[in-house]
Amino acid sequence: MGQRYYLASMSSSLLRQQLLSQCHAFVSQRIISAKEAIRMAQESANEEGKSSAGDKYETGRAMAQLEIEKASTQLAEANKLKQALEQISVDENNSSSHRTRKPSPTETPGNRNPGTGDRFTAIVKPGSLVTTNQGNYFIAIAAGKLIVDNKTWFAISAGSPLGEKLMGKKEGDVVKMMEKEIFVEKVV
């Protein structure tokens, strides 16, 4: 029950923005690290050329080239994560809703229609905040444990094993993960 109170007490767009900001910092650090590794490997290759001759020189250059390729792959992966984050919206209506009837002009997603009592239900998609009996999840990228206002959130990708199971689920649904039942308490 404390989890629900927390989501209600903080604007979901503010919380999403703070989590997204931490994910961007995670990706930025990966990009910086990859660029630095490329720079250092290039410097190493250049130094090897100045101080060596023959087979030793060729081996050193080949090893430096392998390091450059490895760091370039890491840089490309980090740039893909950055692009994925840019697709996530932080506004209040981020979550998809499903409904069984056409809404009236006065209704908005996530609200109850006072005339009918019908409720629009958010479903899990990229950018969703998902509270479960096993923890809080931000569906974005695999950035791991994030802390906002002393609350722990786990940034997971939609393509992760748990992310795949949660996608399309709504409040009240249950998913099984490694013989555990995970109850979806809230989706925003």
GIPE-V302981 format. One record per run of one state. SS is the DSSP state (alpha for helix, beta for strand, coil for the rest). FROM is the first residue (numbers start at 1). TO is the last residue. Records with the same first field share a line. If there is no record, write none. Layout:
SS = FROM-TO + FROM-TO
This chain:
coil = 1-1 + 10-11 + 52-54 + 87-95 + 99-111 + 113-118 + 120-120 + 124-128 + 133-134 + 141-143 + 149-150 + 158-160 + 167-169 + 171-173 + 178-179 + 188-188
alpha = 2-9 + 12-51 + 55-86 + 161-166
beta = 96-98 + 112-112 + 119-119 + 121-123 + 129-132 + 135-140 + 144-148 + 151-157 + 170-170 + 174-177 + 180-187
